[in-house]
């Protein structure tokens, strides 16, 4: 009887694992099916590098370079915020914080990771955007800077959690050897611990980038919604995710606009897919380097 139960559980988990693969394949097929028709009307080069996104004009223009650059700008801004916050928090929690501080700070970081994105967006739109608008005398506070700050705070818990895991993988013998040759705590941290955990920290940063570039609700609320090529961090923009969310409800099914939005989704999927593959590759190299491969 126990053997039958074990087999049943094994087959159940196997089916669930393959179901995830089936769903992923289904998503990819739908994206390709709905995206490819737009390239019969506009070339891939003109689509990717065109500077005008006016899908409802006559004639329509489907250049998504402003949307791509907007996504890259806000992601870069998020990295400026989340890398120091996330990696610094991980280093403090793992290397410097006492048990009581760790017991308080660790749950706070986890709570930040669980806050819905619409709350971050609401905070950015109501509090941060007016603050930056008044501070820098801007015509509008919904811009690249606001979006980068909010996305950076959102991605910081992800970077902190994965970076701390990477630090925990570093063998204790590394620290002991460093102290044995006369290194102090700071030298051990900067010359031994961080380099040894470098691949894991890099993975954390890449996954933080994936979180930032794939975020939808927050950028829809605080980016400004202007589909133009940004010239500074104070310009309003429309990242790819915001364009899909804002326009999909207005695009007639089967229209060129509809297929163009699916093409944007396909490009966004490929970008995040590459990021996640890179993170997995770096993570495996890190585990093999420390002899932790499974």
PyMOL commands that set and color helices and strands:
alter all, ss='L'
color gray80, all
select helices_A, chain A and resi 2-40+44-49+65-96+99-114+117-136+144-169+172-180+185-196+198-213+217-222+240-250+256-289
alter helices_A, ss='H'
color red, helices_A
select strands_A, chain A and resi 53-54+61-62
alter strands_A, ss='S'
color yellow, strands_A
deselect
rebuild
show_as cartoon
